[in-house]
Amino acid sequence: MIVGGWNTQKLVKIYDINRKSFKPLESTLYERYASTSVKINNHVYTAGGHRSKSVERLDLNQVDGGWNEVESMKKQRYLAASAVLNGQMCVAGGWHDGGSNIFSSVELYNPVVNTWTIIPSMKTKRFQHALVSYNGWYNKYKCNDKVG
């Protein structure tokens, strides 16, 4: 699935394996550029992006129903990374204000109660990195970081 794009777009496309092509889905509520997304159960969540802390959810069983807004993250983040951690959306790092504020902080979204919680930060500020969860832990892999 592709969500958003360059110059902040509401575009959403999904790849059809049988047709070997992308097909459009309902647009997001907000324009997205450099956001991060995960799939939890039958829902796709997309969070943040350029100058945004908003979060939206798409029910894959009812894609024609469109996106619904859920609780926003605590911080505006773009170029952050996310992974599913114990059934919750974990979002780590990212930046704000053109890179003057790079984050080491990590937030965890619980879809059952629709709340975000700040959890222990990474030791290094990071953006444009990958986040992988395994056995209830998350690991980050750097592409760009800034010690500070």
Secondary structure, 3 states (H helix, E strand, C coil): CEECCCCCECCEEEEECCCCEEEECCCCCCCECCCEEEEECCEEEEECCCCCCCEEEEECCCHHHCEEEECCCCCCCECCEEEEECCEEEEECCEECCCCEECCCEEEEECCCCEEEEECCCCCEEECCEEEEECCEEEEECCEEECC
